[in-house]
Amino acid sequence: MASQVVAIVNQRRAEAGCGPVAEDAGLAAVAFAHSADMGTRNYFAHDTPEGLSPWDRAAAGGVSASGENIAAGQTTAESVMESWMNSQGHKDNILNCGQTKLGVGVAQGSGDYRIYWTQLFS
């Protein structure tokens, strides 16, 4: 599903006149870890319960990030992208032509939403 999200992101970016983002394994690893953590510990936030921000988590994973989108509960790549595109802040991250790399993490969890999504841009 992560690759499907990247493909849809690139479709939306092309429609907006932006170049594509490249999938980045390092960003994806950090994004997946955050999605898995939210699902395991049943929270939904950009910051961990300990207060680690997306930038903190990215640095700890050895990457640099410039934007993050999270979502929970959507069961398909299409539905999560629809949610993000209907939210101005999330849409702004997706359509930021200056961002060239993307990592997507999707994880099943035992938390309230059952499925957790993270996009991490650079």
MINUFI-723290 format. One line per 4 residues: number of its first residue (from 1); their letters; for each residue z negated, x negated, y of N, C-alpha, C, O, CB. Coordinates in Angstrom, 2 decimals, padded with zeros to 5 digits. Glycine has a CB too. Example, Ala and Ser with C-alpha at 12.3 -4.5 7.8 and 13.67 -1.06 7.14 Angstrom:
// residues 2
1> as> -007.80/-013.19/-005.69/-007.80/-012.30/-004.50/-007.80/-013.20/-003.30/-008.46/-014.24/-003.32/-009.05/-011.31/-004.47  -007.08/-012.85/-002.25/-007.14/-013.67/-001.06/-007.87/-012.90/000.03/-008.04/-013.41/001.14/-005.72/-014.08/-000.60
// end
This chain:
// residues 122
1> masq> 000.00/-000.81/-001.20/000.00/000.00/000.00/000.00/-000.85/001.26/000.52/-000.43/002.29/-001.19/000.92/000.00  -000.58/-002.05/001.19/-000.62/-002.90/002.38/000.78/-003.26/002.84/001.07/-003.22/004.04/-001.43/-004.18/002.09  001.66/-003.61/001.92/003.04/-003.96/002.30/003.78/-002.76/002.87/004.63/-002.91/003.74/003.80/-004.50/001.09  003.45/-001.56/002.38/004.06/-000.35/002.94/003.63/-000.17/004.39/004.44/000.22/005.24/003.66/000.89/002.11
5> vvai> 002.37/-000.44/004.69/001.88/-000.34/006.07/002.64/-001.32/006.95/003.08/-000.95/008.04/000.35/-000.62/006.14  002.81/-002.55/006.50/003.53/-003.54/007.29/004.97/-003.07/007.54/005.48/-003.21/008.65/003.53/-004.92/006.58  005.61/-002.52/006.53/006.98/-002.02/006.70/007.05/-000.91/007.74/007.96/-000.88/008.56/007.53/-001.52/005.35  006.09/000.01/007.71/006.08/001.10/008.69/005.77/000.55/010.09/006.37/000.98/011.07/005.04/002.18/008.30
9> vnqr> 004.84/-000.40/010.17/004.55/-001.04/011.46/005.84/-001.61/012.04/006.14/-001.42/013.21/003.47/-002.16/011.30  006.60/-002.31/011.21/007.82/-002.94/011.71/008.88/-001.92/012.10/009.67/-002.16/013.01/008.38/-003.89/010.66  008.91/-000.76/011.42/009.82/000.32/011.83/009.43/000.83/013.22/010.29/000.99/014.08/009.79/001.48/010.79  008.15/001.08/013.42/007.67/001.59/014.71/007.89/000.56/015.83/008.25/000.91/016.95/006.17/001.97/014.63
13> raea> 007.67/-000.70/015.50/007.89/-001.75/016.50/009.37/-001.85/016.87/009.70/-002.01/018.04/007.37/-003.12/015.96  010.26/-001.75/015.90/011.69/-001.79/016.17/012.09/-000.63/017.07/012.89/-000.80/017.99/012.50/-001.75/014.85  011.55/000.55/016.80/011.83/001.72/017.62/011.38/001.51/019.07/011.97/002.07/019.99/011.15/002.95/017.04  010.35/000.72/019.25/009.80/000.45/020.59/010.41/-000.79/021.23/010.06/-001.14/022.36/008.28/000.29/020.50
17> gcgp> 011.32/-001.46/020.53/011.97/-002.64/021.08/011.23/-003.94/020.82/011.55/-004.97/021.43/012.14/-002.48/022.53  010.25/-003.92/019.94/009.50/-005.14/019.58/010.10/-005.78/018.34/010.71/-005.11/017.51/008.00/-004.81/019.35  009.90/-007.08/018.23/010.27/-007.77/017.01/009.27/-007.45/015.90/008.20/-006.92/016.17/010.34/-009.27/017.24  009.62/-007.78/014.67/008.72/-007.51/013.55/007.52/-008.45/013.52/007.56/-009.54/014.08/009.48/-007.61/012.24
21> vaed> 006.47/-008.01/012.86/005.35/-008.89/012.54/005.57/-009.41/011.12/006.15/-008.72/010.28/003.96/-008.15/012.67  005.11/-010.61/010.88/005.18/-011.20/009.55/003.85/-010.97/008.85/002.79/-011.05/009.47/005.52/-012.72/009.63  003.91/-010.68/007.56/002.67/-010.56/006.79/002.02/-011.93/006.72/002.69/-012.94/006.46/002.95/-010.00/005.36  000.73/-011.97/006.94/-000.02/-013.22/006.94/-001.14/-013.12/005.91/-002.00/-012.24/006.00/-000.59/-013.53/008.36
25> agla> -001.13/-014.01/004.94/-002.11/-013.96/003.85/-003.54/-014.18/004.33/-004.46/-013.53/003.84/-001.77/-015.01/002.81  -003.73/-015.07/005.29/-005.07/-015.32/005.81/-005.64/-014.10/006.53/-006.79/-013.73/006.30/-005.06/-016.51/006.76  -004.84/-013.48/007.39/-005.27/-012.27/008.07/-005.52/-011.15/007.06/-006.48/-010.39/007.20/-004.22/-011.83/009.10  -004.65/-011.06/006.05/-004.81/-010.02/005.03/-006.12/-010.20/004.25/-006.78/-009.22/003.92/-003.62/-010.03/004.06
29> avaf> -006.48/-011.44/003.96/-007.72/-011.70/003.23/-008.93/-011.25/004.04/-009.86/-010.64/003.50/-007.85/-013.19/002.87  -008.93/-011.54/005.34/-010.03/-011.12/006.20/-010.05/-009.60/006.33/-011.12/-008.99/006.30/-009.92/-011.79/007.60  -008.87/-008.99/006.48/-008.77/-007.54/006.60/-009.26/-006.86/005.32/-010.00/-005.88/005.38/-007.31/-007.13/006.90  -008.84/-007.37/004.17/-009.29/-006.79/002.91/-010.80/-006.91/002.75/-011.46/-005.97/002.31/-008.57/-007.46/001.73
33> ahsa> -011.34/-008.05/003.10/-012.78/-008.25/002.97/-013.55/-007.24/003.82/-014.59/-006.73/003.40/-013.17/-009.68/003.37  -013.03/-006.94/005.02/-013.71/-005.97/005.87/-013.60/-004.56/005.29/-014.58/-003.82/005.27/-013.13/-006.00/007.30  -012.42/-004.20/004.81/-012.25/-002.88/004.19/-013.17/-002.73/002.98/-013.82/-001.70/002.81/-010.79/-002.66/003.76  -013.23/-003.75/002.15/-014.08/-003.71/000.95/-015.56/-003.63/001.34/-016.33/-002.91/000.71/-013.82/-004.95/000.07
37> dmgt> -015.95/-004.36/002.38/-017.33/-004.35/002.84/-017.71/-002.96/003.35/-018.79/-002.46/003.04/-017.54/-005.40/003.94  -016.83/-002.34/004.14/-017.13/-000.99/004.64/-017.29/-000.02/003.49/-018.18/000.83/003.51/-016.01/-000.51/005.60  -016.44/-000.13/002.48/-016.52/000.78/001.34/-017.74/000.55/000.48/-018.34/001.50/-000.03/-015.29/000.64/000.49  -018.11/-000.69/000.32/-019.27/-001.02/-000.51/-020.58/-000.65/000.18/-021.50/-000.13/-000.46/-019.26/-002.51/-000.84
41> rnyf> -020.64/-000.91/001.48/-021.91/-000.69/002.19/-021.94/000.61/003.00/-022.88/000.87/003.74/-022.18/-001.86/003.11  -020.89/001.41/002.85/-020.82/002.76/003.43/-021.06/002.76/004.95/-021.98/003.42/005.45/-021.84/003.66/002.76  -020.22/002.01/005.67/-020.20/002.10/007.13/-018.74/002.10/007.56/-017.85/001.76/006.79/-020.99/000.91/007.79  -018.52/002.50/008.80/-017.17/002.52/009.35/-017.25/002.03/010.79/-017.59/002.80/011.69/-016.54/003.94/009.26
45> ahdt> -016.92/000.77/011.00/-017.03/000.17/012.33/-016.26/-001.15/012.36/-016.03/-001.78/011.33/-018.51/-000.05/012.72  -015.88/-001.55/013.57/-015.24/-002.86/013.72/-016.24/-003.98/013.47/-015.88/-005.02/012.91/-014.62/-003.00/015.12  -017.46/-003.78/013.88/-018.50/-004.79/013.67/-019.27/-004.49/012.38/-019.51/-003.33/012.05/-019.48/-004.84/014.88  -019.65/-005.53/011.67/-020.46/-005.35/010.46/-021.87/-004.92/010.87/-022.24/-005.03/012.04/-020.51/-006.66/009.60
49> pegl> -022.66/-004.43/009.92/-024.04/-004.08/010.26/-024.83/-005.25/010.85/-025.80/-005.05/011.58/-024.75/-003.56/009.02  -024.43/-006.48/010.54/-025.10/-007.66/011.08/-024.58/-008.03/012.47/-025.09/-008.95/013.11/-024.92/-008.84/010.14  -023.57/-007.31/012.94/-023.03/-007.57/014.27/-021.85/-008.51/014.32/-021.46/-008.93/015.41/-024.09/-008.10/015.12  -021.25/-008.87/013.18/-020.08/-009.74/013.19/-018.86/-008.95/013.66/-018.53/-007.92/013.07/-019.83/-010.36/011.78
53> spwd> -018.21/-009.43/014.70/-017.03/-008.77/015.26/-015.78/-009.15/014.46/-015.84/-010.04/013.61/-016.86/-009.14/016.75  -014.67/-008.48/014.73/-013.42/-008.90/014.09/-013.10/-010.37/014.36/-012.56/-011.07/013.49/-012.26/-008.03/014.56  -013.43/-010.84/015.57/-013.12/-012.23/015.94/-014.02/-013.20/015.17/-013.59/-014.27/014.76/-013.28/-012.44/017.46  -015.29/-012.79/014.98/-016.22/-013.60/014.17/-015.73/-013.69/012.73/-015.70/-014.77/012.14/-017.63/-013.00/014.22
57> raaa> -015.35/-012.54/012.18/-014.90/-012.52/010.79/-013.61/-013.30/010.61/-013.44/-014.00/009.61/-014.70/-011.07/010.32  -012.70/-013.20/011.59/-011.45/-013.96/011.52/-011.73/-015.46/011.55/-011.18/-016.21/010.74/-010.51/-013.56/012.68  -012.57/-015.89/012.49/-012.90/-017.31/012.59/-013.54/-017.82/011.30/-013.22/-018.92/010.84/-013.84/-017.56/013.78  -014.43/-017.03/010.72/-015.07/-017.43/009.46/-014.05/-017.53/008.34/-014.23/-018.30/007.39/-016.18/-016.44/009.08
61> ggvs> -012.96/-016.75/008.44/-011.90/-016.80/007.44/-010.82/-017.82/007.75/-009.83/-017.94/007.02/-011.27/-015.46/007.31  -011.02/-018.58/008.83/-010.09/-019.64/009.16/-008.82/-019.19/009.86/-007.82/-019.90/009.86/-009.73/-020.36/007.94  -008.85/-018.00/010.46/-007.68/-017.50/011.18/-008.09/-017.05/012.58/-009.28/-016.92/012.88/-007.03/-016.32/010.40  -007.10/-016.83/013.40/-007.31/-016.31/014.75/-006.74/-014.90/014.81/-005.65/-014.66/014.29/-006.66/-017.23/015.83
65> asge> -007.46/-013.98/015.43/-007.00/-012.59/015.52/-007.00/-012.15/016.97/-007.82/-012.60/017.78/-007.88/-011.66/014.67  -006.08/-011.24/017.30/-005.99/-010.72/018.66/-006.12/-009.21/018.73/-006.14/-008.65/019.83/-004.69/-011.13/019.26  -006.22/-008.55/017.59/-006.38/-007.10/017.58/-006.72/-006.61/016.20/-006.32/-007.20/015.19/-005.11/-006.42/018.09  -007.47/-005.50/016.15/-007.84/-004.93/014.86/-007.78/-003.41/014.94/-008.23/-002.81/015.92/-009.25/-005.40/014.42
69> niaa> -007.24/-002.79/013.91/-007.30/-001.35/013.71/-008.02/-001.08/012.41/-007.80/-001.78/011.42/-005.88/-000.71/013.71  -008.89/-000.07/012.39/-009.51/000.36/011.14/-009.31/001.86/010.99/-009.11/002.58/011.97/-011.04/000.00/011.12  -009.35/002.31/009.76/-009.24/003.73/009.44/-009.92/003.95/008.10/-010.17/003.01/007.34/-007.74/004.21/009.42  -010.21/005.20/007.82/-010.86/005.52/006.54/-010.53/006.94/006.13/-010.45/007.84/006.96/-012.40/005.33/006.64
73> gqtt> -010.33/007.11/004.83/-010.10/008.43/004.27/-008.65/008.76/003.98/-008.38/009.58/003.10/-010.64/009.43/005.19  -007.72/008.14/004.69/-006.31/008.43/004.44/-005.91/007.86/003.08/-006.36/006.77/002.71/-005.42/007.85/005.57  -005.08/008.58/002.35/-004.78/008.17/000.98/-003.41/007.52/000.81/-003.08/007.04/-000.28/-004.86/009.36/000.08  -002.60/007.49/001.87/-001.28/006.87/001.77/-001.03/006.00/003.00/-001.67/006.17/004.04/-000.17/007.94/001.62
77> aesv> -000.08/005.08/002.86/000.32/004.25/003.99/000.87/005.12/005.12/000.60/004.87/006.29/001.37/003.21/003.56  001.63/006.13/004.76/002.21/007.02/005.77/001.14/007.76/006.55/001.24/007.89/007.77/003.16/008.01/005.11  000.12/008.25/005.86/-000.91/009.03/006.55/-001.78/008.16/007.45/-002.18/008.59/008.53/-001.79/009.77/005.54  -002.08/006.95/007.02/-002.89/006.08/007.88/-002.09/005.65/009.10/-002.63/005.56/010.20/-003.37/004.83/007.10
81> mesw> -000.80/005.39/008.92/000.03/005.02/010.06/000.18/006.18/011.03/000.21/005.97/012.24/001.40/004.55/009.59  000.27/007.39/010.53/000.34/008.56/011.41/-000.94/008.67/012.24/-000.88/008.94/013.44/000.55/009.85/010.58  -002.08/008.44/011.61/-003.35/008.48/012.34/-003.39/007.42/013.42/-003.75/007.70/014.56/-004.53/008.27/011.38  -003.01/006.19/013.08/-003.03/005.11/014.05/-002.05/005.35/015.20/-002.38/005.08/016.35/-002.71/003.78/013.37
85> mnsq> -000.87/005.87/014.90/000.12/006.10/015.94/-000.27/007.26/016.85/000.24/007.37/017.97/001.48/006.36/015.32  -001.16/008.13/016.39/-001.65/009.24/017.21/-002.90/008.88/018.01/-003.48/009.75/018.66/-001.94/010.43/016.33  -003.31/007.63/017.96/-004.47/007.14/018.71/-003.98/006.03/019.64/-003.46/005.01/019.18/-005.60/006.61/017.74  -004.14/006.23/020.93/-003.53/005.31/021.90/-003.95/003.85/021.70/-003.10/002.96/021.73/-003.88/005.74/023.30
89> ghkd> -005.23/003.59/021.50/-005.67/002.21/021.32/-005.09/001.55/020.09/-004.68/000.39/020.13/-007.17/002.16/021.25  -005.04/002.29/018.99/-004.45/001.76/017.76/-002.95/001.54/017.93/-002.40/000.52/017.52/-004.72/002.71/016.57  -002.30/002.52/018.56/-000.87/002.43/018.81/-000.55/001.21/019.68/000.42/000.50/019.45/-000.35/003.72/019.48  -001.40/000.98/020.69/-001.20/-000.18/021.56/-001.23/-001.48/020.77/-000.43/-002.38/021.05/-002.26/-000.20/022.66
93> niln> -002.13/-001.60/019.81/-002.16/-002.81/018.97/-000.88/-002.93/018.16/-000.30/-004.01/018.08/-003.38/-002.78/018.02  -000.43/-001.84/017.57/000.76/-001.87/016.71/002.00/-002.23/017.52/002.86/-002.98/017.06/000.96/-000.50/016.03  002.09/-001.70/018.74/003.28/-001.90/019.56/003.14/-003.03/020.58/003.93/-003.11/021.52/003.62/-000.63/020.28  002.16/-003.89/020.40/002.01/-005.06/021.27/003.04/-006.10/020.82/002.87/-006.77/019.80/000.53/-005.64/021.20
97> cgqt> 004.10/-006.22/021.61/005.21/-007.11/021.23/004.80/-008.58/021.16/005.50/-009.38/020.55/006.34/-006.97/022.22  003.67/-008.94/021.76/003.19/-010.31/021.72/002.56/-010.70/020.40/002.36/-011.89/020.13/002.23/-010.53/022.81  002.23/-009.73/019.59/001.63/-010.02/018.29/002.74/-010.26/017.27/003.70/-009.49/017.20/000.68/-008.86/017.82  002.60/-011.32/016.49/003.69/-011.70/015.58/003.27/-011.74/014.12/004.12/-011.87/013.24/004.22/-013.04/015.98
101> klgv> 001.97/-011.62/013.86/001.47/-011.68/012.48/000.55/-010.50/012.23/-000.12/-010.01/013.14/000.73/-013.03/012.20  000.52/-010.05/010.97/-000.31/-008.93/010.59/-000.83/-009.12/009.18/-000.10/-009.53/008.28/000.46/-007.60/010.71  -002.10/-008.83/009.01/-002.70/-008.75/007.68/-003.27/-007.37/007.51/-003.95/-006.85/008.40/-003.79/-009.85/007.47  -003.01/-006.76/006.38/-003.51/-005.41/006.09/-004.38/-005.48/004.85/-004.01/-006.08/003.84/-002.34/-004.40/005.88
105> gvaq> -005.54/-004.86/004.95/-006.44/-004.78/003.80/-006.79/-003.33/003.54/-007.22/-002.61/004.44/-007.72/-005.60/004.03  -006.59/-002.90/002.32/-006.95/-001.55/001.91/-007.83/-001.66/000.67/-007.49/-002.38/-000.27/-005.68/-000.66/001.64  -008.95/-000.96/000.68/-009.88/-001.08/-000.45/-010.49/000.28/-000.76/-010.79/001.07/000.14/-010.99/-002.11/-000.15  -010.66/000.53/-002.02/-011.39/001.71/-002.48/-012.87/001.37/-002.43/-013.26/000.22/-002.66/-010.94/002.14/-003.93
109> gsgd> -013.68/002.36/-002.13/-015.11/002.11/-002.07/-015.90/003.33/-002.48/-015.34/004.40/-002.71/-015.51/001.68/-000.68  -017.18/003.14/-002.58/-018.06/004.24/-002.97/-018.63/004.94/-001.74/-019.43/005.87/-001.87/-019.19/003.73/-003.85  -018.22/004.49/-000.55/-018.71/005.09/000.69/-018.15/006.47/000.92/-017.40/006.99/000.10/-018.38/004.21/001.86  -018.52/007.06/002.03/-018.16/008.43/002.35/-016.66/008.70/002.33/-016.24/009.79/001.96/-018.71/008.79/003.68
113> yriy> -015.86/007.73/002.72/-014.42/007.96/002.88/-013.60/007.58/001.66/-012.44/008.00/001.55/-013.92/007.19/004.06  -014.14/006.83/000.76/-013.51/006.41/-000.50/-012.39/005.39/-000.37/-012.16/004.60/-001.29/-012.98/007.61/-001.18  -011.68/005.39/000.74/-010.63/004.39/000.95/-010.71/003.91/002.40/-010.85/004.71/003.33/-009.20/004.98/000.63  -010.63/002.61/002.59/-010.84/001.98/003.89/-009.67/001.06/004.20/-009.19/000.32/003.33/-012.19/001.18/003.92
117> wtql> -009.21/001.12/005.43/-008.04/000.38/005.88/-008.39/-000.52/007.05/-009.15/-000.12/007.94/-006.92/001.35/006.27  -007.85/-001.72/007.06/-007.99/-002.62/008.20/-006.66/-003.30/008.46/-006.02/-003.82/007.54/-009.11/-003.67/007.94  -006.24/-003.30/009.73/-005.10/-004.10/010.18/-005.67/-005.17/011.09/-006.45/-004.87/011.99/-004.01/-003.22/010.93  -005.29/-006.40/010.86/-005.72/-007.51/011.69/-004.47/-008.23/012.21/-003.67/-008.76/011.44/-006.65/-008.49/010.90
121> fs> -004.33/-008.24/013.53/-003.14/-008.81/014.19/-003.44/-010.17/014.80/-004.57/-010.50/015.14/-002.64/-007.87/015.28  -002.37/-010.96/014.91/-002.44/-012.24/015.61/-001.08/-012.46/016.26/-000.87/-013.48/016.92/-002.81/-013.42/014.64
// end
